[in-house]
Amino acid sequence: MSDPLGMIAIGIRGGIGPAEALHPQRVPRPVPLPGQVLVRVRAAGVNRPDLLQREGRYPPPPGAPDTLGLEIAGEVVVAAGRWRVGDRVCALLGGGGYAQYAAVDARHALPIPFDASIDGSDFVRAAALPETVFTVFANVFEHGALRAGETLLVHGATSGIGVMAIQMGKAAGARVIATARGADKAAQAQSLGADLAIDTLTQDFGALAEQAGGVDVALDMVGAPYFEATLGALNTGGRIVYIAAQGGGTLQVPVWALMRKRAVLTGSTLRPRDVNEKARLAAQVERIVWPWIRAGRVRAVVDRMFPLEQAAKAHAWLEAGQHVGKVVLTV
């Protein structure tokens, strides 16, 4: 007998574990709360915080589903707010995206900025947007206060965040210096619009960035190993913005150098922000970034797609670190 109120979602055997612990399971379909829409998910983005949650190192915020998945694209099946049944949306979630249906605050959903496609590629590209666009906008343009004519340094340039930061920086009129591990990845970063792409395996990015005129804003997900060189390349009044610390999270800060440069060290996370703050960010993203996407100045870069049932393979691929852009699950 069919279960009209059930759905397939990805669970984690034992609660935490390696990529192989991910498996499809039958669970109840979410019931939207007042102010939420229910979305029939067609695609879901895979992000590094999902890997951390799977490992037990990044628990969902209070009230969020235990299911992984921070961004989706699909069709509204239960309406709320400005949305009607059948509307095509992408959305930022606190969790629950690796599933056939997801409930989301109506204010955190945005219209898909692409024309509808027969093969569903519009959903795939749209699912690759919310987490990266919101993160880059909040950190580079709000915390980092990047302005036209300034120079943005992007570490981890071929990650999902990196490829979006390069494009959004260029769309805003900034000069972009990108770093990546390996000549091939550096070349790919340059093809995405970076004015200067540096292979950190063979080149001194700090010296090259200084020679190129220095940087005003640095977006860093590496952390401690890159701090000294990044600070050295920073112009007076520059800002270093942290969104992760994959190489180490404890910095040795030379306070006098910080003072001389009037530098700012800052950073943030996106997922724990309250619903009203995320709604504010969504409105700003739709106002500023969505026109860039519609004009073709910013595009979703999808590295690889996996069916929902193969979420374990998607996580393994992301962990391997060979991707350029986003990994997406199709539902």
Secondary structure, DSSP 8 states (H G I E B T S, - for coil): ---TTEEEEEEETTSS--GGGEEEEEEE-----TTEEEEEEEEEEE-HHHHHHHTTSS---TTS-SS--SEEEEEEEE-BTTB-TT-EEEEE-SS--SBSEEEEEGGGEEE-SS---TTSHHHHHHHTSHHHHHHHIIIIIIIS---TTSEEEESSTTSHHHHHHHHHHHHTT-EEEEEESSHHHHHHHHHTT-SEEEETTTS-HHHHHHHTT-EEEEEESSBHHHHHHHHHHEEEEEEEEES--TTBS-----HHHHHHHT-EEEE--STTS-HHHHHHHHHHHHHHHHHHHHTTSS---EEEEEEGGGHHHHHHHHHHT--SSEEEEE-
